[in-house]
Amino acid sequence: MNKPVVRGALGVMAFALMVLLAVVGWEMRAVEIPPVVNAPAADAAQIERGAYLARAGNCMACHTERGGAPYAGGRAIDTPFGTVYASNLTPDSSTGLGAWSEQAFRRAVHEGRSRDGHLLYPVFPYTHTTLVSDVDSDALYAFLRSVPAVEKATPAHALRFPVNTQAALAVWRLLYFQPARFEPQANQSAEWNRGAYLANGLAHCSACHSARDALGGSSLGERWGAGLMPDGHWLAPSLRDPGEAGVTDWSVEQLTELLLNGRNHSATVMGPMAEVVFDGTQHLRREDVMAMATYLKDLAVQPGKAGTFKGATADQMVLGEKIYGQQCVDCHGAAGQGAAGAYPALAGNRSVVMSSPVNAVQAILAGGFAPSTAGNPQPYGMPPFRTLLTDLEVASVVSFVRQSWGNRASAVAPQDVQSLR
């Protein structure tokens, strides 16, 4: 390559780097919004609306430490990049939102910036809440200012370098975030649009139900696919794959019942989804849940890629059958048929035969508990076997279940179980 060409290429690279640095610098600009002195009082209707929207977004689940005051923050959220601590959303003036104006709160919801202008970590799902209307953002603000103020400082995040820098956040946002507002689709019904607004915005369903890359981002094309939860302990199954959690062949009523009650005739939620139902969707109006069901049922089908089948060894099947007979058969039946209205069938169960065994393993380690809801106030549950069974025993019984009664899914190795403990 001759020298002029090399110099030209280097010049282009240098220019591109300068542009990138300029854009990152612009993204990192910190413009503080002055503290509020006397926030206008909200009326009861606006506060009630905000409380309802906070339920739809399940805000309290992250912003309430176990055993702590509601919305006072402090809950540790494990991610592949380290630990993030949820912030205090109560109206305390020094540690919460007491100094925040309505404008500052709107900016956080829509742009992912704190009151002082610094960039927020996308553990706060502003990639979704950016779609929320100003009216709903203001109602949320009014509600949060109505909860009891709690003086509780948020612990410092424990994130690895360079993820813990504003520059890294600015680059991430350039790749994965664009502030927006929800735009109804003219060719869809009002119910469909309401469901799309809730599912993509406040409820941020695809924050979990999406495949993410090594940088923790997901493109629009990857939304609604399967994704590991941030701590890696549970898998949010694909809502587009009929072999996982796709619901195109369900009725709107069936999906509505699952989201309201935590169970229907063919499925029961557990793990993190049980928390979503318990703290969130069961408290929503039926028409809103039906709207979400209408939208989710209409997602484009995208079957997952078939992996290489790995059969269990004879020793695994023998040990797995033994453990099943000792611990599982009384509830789930000799043929994996379950018991109607109480214990789910394992034969043909999508959670059991998904290509990923994460949820099947985790259900045995941590137990399987449906949420208590108005429509299912005393749900049956499965106790955890974490301390009772070894990695080999768990791997064997999961492999046995995944390859019995017509089920055909790959065997599980003891090291797979160890990684989930």
N, C-alpha and C positions, 0 to 999 in steps of 0.2 A: 504494500500500500504506500503510495507516495505521500510526501510530507504535507502538501496542501490539503489532501483528503483527511489526514490524521488531525491536522489543526482544525479543519472544519467540524469534524466529529466531536472533538474536544470542546469546541466552542458551543455546539448545540447542547452537549451535556452540561456545560457550565451554565448556560442560559436556563436550561430546564431546572437545574438545582437552585438557581437564584429565584425562579418563579415559585418553586415549591417552598423555599424558605420564606418568601414574601407571603404566600398564602397561609402557611402555618403561623407566621407571626401575626397576621390579621385575625386568624381564628383564635389565637391565644390572647388577644387584647382583653384586658380586664376593665370593664366599665361598671363602676359601682352605682347601684340605685340607692339613693339616700334612705336612711331608716324612716319608717313611718312614725309619726308622732301620735296622732289621734285617728286611728282607723275608723271609718264610718261603721256604725252598728248595722248588722245584717238583720233582716226580718226573719221570723220563724220559718216561713216557707222556703226561703233560700237556704237556711241551715239544714232543714229537712231534706231538701234536694241534694245538698252536698253530702249528707250522711249516707244517702242512698247511693250516690256515685262512688263514695269511698268503699262501700260494700262491693260494688261492681268491679272496682279496681283491686279489691282485696288488699288495700293499702296497709291495714293493721297487721297483716300476717308478717310482713317484713319489718315494719316500723314499730314492732312491739317485742321486747325481749321476753323470753319465757319467764313468767312470774312477775313481769314488770308492768308499769303503768301503761295504759293504751296510748299508742302513738309517741311514746317517749324515746323511741329508738334504742340503739345499743345492741341490737341483734347482730351476731356475727354471720356473715354470708360467705361461705367458702367458694372460691372460684379456682380455675386452673392457674391463675396468676397471683394468688394469695387471698387474703381475707379482707373483705370490705364490711364496715360497720354501718348499719342503717342509721340515718339521722333522726334527730328529735323534731317531730312535727307539731308539738304542742306550742301554745303561744307564749312560752317563756321568753323574756326579752334578751337574755344573755346566751342561752344554749339552744333555743328553739326558733320558732318563726315569729316571735313577738315583734321584732324590728322590721319584719318583711311587709312590704306594701302589696296591694293587689297586683300591681304592675310587676313587681319582682317575682311573685309567685307564678304569674302567667309566663314570664320569661323562662323560669325553671321548667315548667311543664312543656312549653313549646320549643325551647332552644337548648335545654340541658345546661343552663348556667346558674350559678348561685347568685345571691344578692350582690356579692362583691365582684361578680363578673367571672370568677374562675370556672373552668369547665368541670362538669360533674361526671362521675364515672357512670357508664351505661348499665350498671347493675340497677340503677334507677331507670326504668324503661322509657326514657324520653324519646327513643326511636319510635315508640308507639303513642305515648301521650301527646306527642306533637300534633296528632290528629284531633285532639279534643277541642271543642268549641270554647270560645272565650266565656260564654254564659256558664258552661259547665265548670270551667277552670275557676271562675269567680265563686261559684257555689261551693266547690271544694275548699277554697280559701276561707269562705265564711264559716263552714263547718269546723275546719281545723282551728280557727280562732275561738270557737265556742267550747272546745274540750278543755278540761282542767290543765292549767299550766304546770309543767314539771321541770324543775331545774336539774338537768342531767346532761352533762357534756358527752358528746359522741367520741368514743375512743379513736385514736389515730389508726388509719388503715394500715394493714401490713402487706403491702404489695411489693413485688420484686422490681428492681430496676431493669429496663427503663419504663415499665408500665406505670410506675408511680410518678411520672413527670407529666406536666401539662403539654409538653411538646409531643409526647407519644399519643396523648389523648387527641390532640389536634389532628395528627396524621390519621388516627383511627376514624375520626369524624369525617375527614375528607373521603375516606374509603366507603363508609357505611351509613352516614347520616345526612339527611337533607330536611330542614324544617319544612313542615307542610301543614295543611288543614284537610279535614275529611271532605271529599267531593262526592256527593251522591251520584250514582249512575242512573242516567235518565231511562235506560232500558230495563231497569229493575224496579220491583215493587217497593213501596215505602217500608214494608216489613223487612225485606232483604237488606235495604240500605241501613235500617236501624240496627240489624244484626251485624252488618259489616262494620258499622261505626263502633259498636260495643266490643266486638271480638278483636278488631285490629287496633282499637284505641285504648280505652281505659282497662278493659279486661286483659289486654295484651296476651292473648292466648298463644300466639305464635312465638312469643319470647321463649317459651319452653318447647313448643312443637315446631322446632326448626333445626336443621342441621347447621352447625357452626364450624368455621375453619379454624386454623391454628391461631389466628388473631382474635378469635371470639366473635367474629362478625358473621352475618348471614345476608346473602343477597335475596332479592325478591323471589327469584326462582327456587330458592331453597326453603322458603317459608312453608309451614305446615307439614314438613317432613319430620322424621324421627330425630330427636336430639337428646343427648345426655343432659341431665340436670347439672348445674354448676359444680356441685360436689362430686359428681360422677357416680352417685349411689343408685339413682333410678333413671330410667329412660322414659322420656315423653314420646309415645309412639306416634308414627305418622298418621295424620288425619286425612291423607290422600290415598294411602295404601289399603285396599280392602283386606289384606292379610294382617294388618296391624290394628289401627283404630279408625280406618275409613268408614264412613257412615252413609255412603250414597244409597245403600240398599235398606237403610232404616227409614222409618217414617219420622216426620217432625215430632210427633207425639212421643215416640220412643226415646229420641235424643233429649227432648224436654224433660221427660221423667228422670233420665239419668242425671241431668244437670241440677234438677230440683231436689231429688231424693237420694242421689248417690247410687242408685241401682234401678234396673228395670228387669224385664223378664229374662234378658240374656247377658247382662253385664253388671258388674259392681266395680266402683272406683276404689282405689286404695293408694297408699303412698302419698306423694305430694298432691295428687288430684283429689284425694279425700279432703285435704286441707282447703283446696279451692272451693269445693262444694260446701264444706262446713262453715267457712268464714265468709264465703262470697255468694255463689250462685243460688243457694237455697233461699237467700233473703231477697232475691230480685222478684219483680212482678212477673207473673207467668207470661204475659205478652212479650216482655223483653227477652225472656229465656227462649220463647218460641221463635222470636226474631233471630236470635243467635243460632238456634238450631236450623232455621231456614237457610241462613247464610252458610253455615258449616257443611250442611248436607249438599250444597251446591258446589263445593270445592272440586276442582278438576282432579280426576282419578290419575294417580301415578304409581303403579305397582312398583315395589322394591325389586332390586336385582337379586336373582336367586344365587345363593352362595353354594359352595361345595359341601355336600352332605358328609358329616362325619359320624359314623356309627359308633355306638357305645360298645365297650368290650363286654365279653361274657361275664367277667367278674363284676363290672359296674352294674350290669342288669340284675345279677343275683343279689348284690348288696343293696341296690336301690329298691328292689321288690321287697326285701326283708324290712328295710326302714319304712317303706310305704305301709306295709302290713302292721308295723308297730305303732306308727305315729299318724297316719293319714286316712286309712281305710274307713274308720268309723264315721268320718264326716264326708269324705269325697267318694266313697263307694268302691267296691271291688273292681268295677269296670270304669272308674273315673266319672261316673254319672252324676255325682253330687246329690244334693237334696233340694228340691224346688223350694224357693223362698227362703232358704237358709244358707246352704253351702254351694258354691259354684261348681259346675261340672268342669273336669279337667280334660276330658276327651273332646277334642275339637276346640278347646279354649284358645282364642287368639293370643292372649297374654302368655300362654304356655309355649306355643309353637312359633312365636316370632323368631326371626333369624337371630336377634340378640337375646341371650338368656338372662340379661341383667335383672329384669323385673321378677322372673320366676325364682332366681336365686335370692333376690332381696326379700321377696315375700316370705321365704323360709327363714332367712336370717332375722329379719326385723318384724315379721308377722304381717298379716293382712287384715287391716281394719277399715271397714266402711265408715263413713261419717254418720253421726246421729243427726237425723233431719226430721222435719215435721211429718214427712211421708214415710219415714223409716226410723222411728224413734229408738228402737232397741235392735240395732243391727248385730248380726252374728259376726264374730271375728276369729282370726287364727292367731294363736300365741306365737311369739318368736322362739326359734330354735337355735339362736346364735350360740348359747352356752351349752346346749345339749348335744349338738351334732358337730362332728369334725368336718374339716374342709372336704375330705374324701367322702364322707357320708352324705353331705349336702350335694356334692357334685354327682354322686351316684343316684340319689333319689330324684334329682332334677332330670338327669339323663334318662332314667327309667320312665318318668312321666312324659317326657318329650318324645319317647319312642314306644309308647304303648297305646292300645285302644284305637289304632288308626292314626295316631299322631306321628308326624315325621319331621323332626327337627334335630339339629346336630347335638351331639353329646357335649357335656360340660366337663372341664378338667378341674382338679382341685385348686390349681393356681388361679383359675378364673374366680373361684369363690374367695380365695385369700385376698385377691385384689379388691373385692367388694366389702370385706370386713372393715 
